[in-house]
Amino acid sequence: MSQSFSIETLSEQVNEWCDEHGVSPVSGQAGDSVSERSIRYYRTLGLLDAPEGGGYGEKHLLQVIAIRLLQAQGLPLRRIRELLYGRSLEELREVRCQGLAEAQRMRTSVRVTMPVEDEIWRTIPISEDYLLVSRRGTPLTPAQREAVLLALTAGSPKQKPHNTKH
């Protein structure tokens, strides 16, 4: 028989796991910790299965950990739902394992400084695949945007435009 626990215990266990492994969402995307309210919100969005027999178990714990791991990669909840919907317990264990390895790799390869008082961070969409971050909120001119996109795609295989008709 599997363990069953309250929503409060679920949030505590997720937060302890995240603290232990240094997992936190990208700045500004979500709260620093998972609250009972967050868990209810995830449930309404279809990110989390309904409690079984009035309680939460391992699958729920893994679902919320997976959400946090994907938030740490900057994914929006809509995309997280697409990636996690219908996952089995075993698949969620694998997501946790792979997500933790990715989070550790990102921590060692990318150092992101947090905004200081006079900074207003702004994300600027460059294309479907790329975002540019400005620490001072400075916008790009259309010519600058095109130059950045050209630099990013230089040497890449040619892609079909999205609006072509067949």
C-alpha positions in Angstrom: 0.0 0.0 0.0 1.4 3.4 -0.9 1.9 6.2 1.5 -0.7 9.0 1.6 -0.2 12.5 3.0 -1.8 15.9 3.3 -1.4 18.8 0.9 0.6 20.5 3.6 3.0 17.6 3.8 3.2 17.4 0.0 4.3 21.1 -0.2 6.8 20.5 2.6 8.3 17.5 0.9 8.6 19.2 -2.4 10.2 22.3 -0.9 12.7 20.1 1.1 13.6 18.2 -2.0 14.1 21.4 -4.1 16.2 23.0 -1.3 18.3 19.9 -1.0 19.0 19.8 -4.8 19.2 23.5 -5.4 16.2 23.5 -7.7 14.2 26.8 -8.1 12.2 28.4 -10.9 13.7 30.9 -13.2 13.6 34.4 -11.6 10.1 35.8 -11.4 8.4 32.8 -13.0 7.0 31.3 -9.8 7.3 31.6 -6.0 10.5 30.5 -4.3 8.6 27.7 -2.6 5.6 25.5 -3.3 2.6 26.4 -1.2 -0.7 24.6 -0.7 -2.2 27.3 -2.9 0.3 26.5 -5.6 -0.6 22.8 -5.4 -4.4 23.6 -5.7 -3.6 25.9 -8.7 -1.6 23.1 -10.4 -4.5 20.8 -9.9 -7.0 23.3 -11.6 -4.6 23.6 -14.5 -4.5 19.8 -15.0 -0.8 19.6 -14.0 -1.5 17.4 -10.9 -3.7 14.4 -10.5 -6.6 14.5 -8.1 -5.9 13.3 -4.6 -6.5 9.6 -4.1 -8.6 8.6 -1.1 -8.4 12.2 0.1 -4.6 12.2 0.2 -1.5 12.6 -1.9 1.1 10.0 -2.7 4.4 9.4 -4.5 3.0 10.2 -8.0 1.8 13.6 -6.8 5.1 14.3 -5.2 6.9 13.4 -8.5 4.4 15.5 -10.5 5.2 18.7 -8.4 8.9 18.0 -8.4 8.7 17.6 -12.2 6.9 21.0 -12.4 9.6 22.7 -10.4 12.4 21.1 -12.5 10.8 22.3 -15.7 10.2 25.8 -14.2 13.9 25.8 -13.4 14.5 25.5 -17.1 12.2 28.5 -17.8 9.3 26.6 -19.2 5.8 28.1 -18.9 3.0 26.0 -17.2 1.2 25.5 -20.5 4.2 23.7 -21.9 4.8 21.8 -18.7 1.3 20.5 -18.8 1.9 19.3 -22.4 5.1 17.5 -21.3 3.7 15.9 -18.1 0.1 15.0 -18.9 -0.7 11.3 -18.6 2.8 10.3 -17.4 3.1 7.1 -15.4 4.8 6.8 -12.0 7.9 5.3 -13.7 8.0 8.0 -16.4 7.8 10.6 -13.6 10.7 9.0 -11.8 12.7 9.2 -15.1 11.7 12.9 -15.5 13.0 13.6 -12.0 16.3 11.9 -12.7 16.8 13.6 -16.1 15.6 16.9 -14.8 17.9 16.9 -11.8 20.9 16.0 -14.1 19.9 18.9 -16.4 19.5 21.3 -13.5 22.9 20.4 -12.1 24.5 20.8 -15.6 22.9 24.2 -16.0 24.1 25.3 -12.6 27.7 24.5 -13.5 27.5 26.0 -17.0 25.4 29.1 -16.7 25.7 31.7 -14.0 22.7 34.1 -13.9 23.0 37.1 -11.7 19.9 38.4 -10.1 18.6 41.9 -10.9 19.9 44.7 -8.7 17.8 47.6 -7.6 18.3 49.8 -10.7 17.8 47.0 -13.2 14.6 46.3 -15.0 15.0 43.0 -16.8 13.2 42.6 -20.1 12.9 39.6 -22.3 12.8 40.3 -26.0 11.5 37.6 -28.4 13.9 37.2 -31.3 12.2 34.2 -32.9 10.2 31.1 -31.9 13.4 29.6 -30.5 15.3 32.6 -29.1 14.7 35.2 -26.4 17.2 38.0 -25.6 17.4 39.4 -22.1 18.1 43.1 -21.4 19.2 43.9 -17.9 18.2 47.5 -18.2 15.0 47.0 -20.2 16.5 48.5 -23.4 14.4 47.6 -26.4 15.9 46.5 -29.7 15.4 48.3 -33.0 14.0 46.1 -35.8 17.5 46.2 -37.5 19.2 45.1 -34.3 16.7 42.3 -33.8 17.3 41.1 -37.4 21.1 41.3 -36.9 20.9 39.2 -33.7 18.7 36.6 -35.4 21.0 36.4 -38.4 24.0 35.9 -36.0 22.1 33.1 -34.1 21.1 31.3 -37.3 24.3 31.7 -39.3 25.5 28.3 -40.4 22.2 26.6 -39.4 20.3 24.6 -42.0 17.8 26.6 -43.9 14.3 26.3 -42.4 11.0 26.6 -44.3 9.1 29.8 -43.5 6.1 29.1 -41.3 3.6 30.7 -43.6 4.2 28.8 -46.8 1.3 27.1 -48.5 1.6 23.6 -49.8 
